[in-house]
Amino acid sequence: MPALVTPTPWDALRNFTNARIALGRAGVSLPTLRRHSQATDRTLYLRRPDLGRRLDTASLQALAQWQNQQVDTPGFDVALVLVDGLSSLAILQNAVALVSLMLQRLQADTSQPWTVAP
């Protein structure tokens, strides 16, 4: 199986900073993990929205394998995942405001320090 992320000479610099450098690339884009839900198509998703909230077996296995490779990576309390679901326009119009507000609220909660995944 080919590597998901093309290595770069900048990778070693990530050890010295928390800055978002050397994120890698997959082709001409940032690397992302493409995963699939148990809803195999839109019709099934409309009839069974609960399946759209659960990863399929292959995705669960791929994430478990990736997690096992992340030996020195700290854990996170929150990971935000935005998907288009039924409306990509809704994501386009609301995602930035939603994520901004959520991050503000998480940072304002002094009762518990939240770590947010990049």
N, C-alpha and C positions, 0 to 999 in steps of 0.2 A: 504494500500500500504506500503510495507516495506521501511525502510530508505535506501537511496542510498549510504550512507557512514556509515561504522561501527564506532561508537564513540570510542575514545581512551582516556587514562588518560592524554595525552599530550594536549588535546584540550584547556584547560584553559591557557596554556602557550602562546598561540597565541595572547592573549590580551596584552602581554608584549614585543613583538618583531615583527619586520617586516620580520624576517627570515622565510624561507619556512619550518616550522616545523609543525607537527600535521596536515598534509594535509589530513589525513584520509586514509581509504583503503576500497576498494570494493573487497572482496575476498582477493587475494594476490596482487592486483594491486592498483595503484592510482585511486581514483574515477574520472570518466569522465561522462559527460552528453551525452548519445547516442541519437542522434536526426536523423530525416529522412527528406529528401527533398520531393518535390512533384513529382519527377521522381521516379516512383515505381520500375523500373527495368532499366537495361542498354540499352535496345532497345529504350525505351521511352526517356531516357536521350540523346541518340544519335540523335533522331529526334527532341527533344525539350530541348536543353541545358538550356534554360531559367528556366525550371522547376527544374533543378538541383541547381539553385541558390536561391530557395525559400523553406522555411520550410513547411512541411505539417501541417494540423490543429492540430493534436495531439501534435506535437513538439512545436508549438507556445504556446499552452495552458500549456504544462509542463514547458516551460521556463518562462512564465508569473507567474505561481504558484511559481516557484523557486525564481524569482525576488522579489515577494511579501514577501517571507520569509527572504530576506536579508536586514533587517531593518538598521543595522549599517554598511553595506558594502558601501564603497565609490564607486562612478561611475568611469568608465574608458573611455578614449577617443578612445583607440585602443584595439581590441582583435584579435589575430592572430589565425586562424583556418586552419589547414592543413588536407586535405583529399586526398585520393588516386585517386579519379575520374577515369580516364582511365588508369593511370599508377602508380602503387605503387613503381616501380623502380625509377620513376622520383622524388617522394617524398624522397626515400631513398638517392638518389644521390645529391639532391639539397636543401632539407629543412633546414639543419643546416646553410649553406651559406646564403640562402635567409633570414632566421630569423635574423642571425647575422648582415647582412647588413641593414635590416630594422630597427633594434634596434639602430644601430649606427647612422643612418640618423635621427631617431626620437629624439635621445638624442642630436644630433648636432644642431637641429633646435631650436635656442635660441629665436626665435620670439614667440613661443608658447610652454609652458611646457606640454608635452604629458604624460598622465598616461596610462601605458600599463597593461592590465589585466594579471594576472599570468598564 
